[in-house]
């Protein structure tokens, strides 16, 4: 489950080219109707074809129009299965990313709040789905960031609870460790933060998800802050050399930052 929708070997060039048509075809597939997730398929992702078009648009959301297209396709599919957990966590994911990209504080809060509500419903209906827990936790953290330290302090425990649920449900997924590392790095010690704790989480994240360029970038920056220049440089070089990133859209930004940081070593 660790890589569901975050990069499954990277979309092929042909799929990228035909993505809008392929996605429409996929979303016409009858299995988008809501079904109760089976124990072996906790997120309701069995029969991946209906979701391949959605995921392809998401993974290339750095291309203008792709993320909006992703949300439109999800909305179309939800008409046929409004309680489909596999669609709900994908909708929450897209809203989180749209909010992150928005220059408007009002729009960011609206997207994060809506994502939180959708993902809360997804967790309720599919409590063993790690994706739903992950994106719910992220939406809570981003809402907290918008509110500032004092108000966000009340969201620390819920965010940690969601990330620990992901770790319990899918121990191979490095992403929750990266989020916990970012949390510990941003918090004062009185609230449970600390660079040592953050570094440990980043190391675990990069070990579990070596193709996650954001985990490696966070680890490189943590090493740099601790004066571990050789280790930092090795992580930055691994980003530059990555041929099959977990998230192509995120990788584009991480690659630019890694190259910029390498210039100062």
Secondary structure, DSSP 8 states (H G I E B T S, - for coil): -TTTTT-SS---HHHHHTHHHHHHHHHTSGGGS-----TT-TTS--STHHHHHHHHHHHTTTSTTHHHHHHHHHHHHHTT-TT-HHHHHHHHHHHHHHHHH-S-HHHHHHHHHHHHHHHHHHHHH-TT-HHHHHHHHHHHHHHHHHH-HHHHGGGHHHHHHHHHHHHHH-TT--HHHHHHHHHHHHS-GGGT--HHHHHHHHHHHHHH-TT-HHHHHHHHHHHHHTT-HHHHHHHHHHHHH-SS-S-HHHHHHHHHHHHHHHTT-
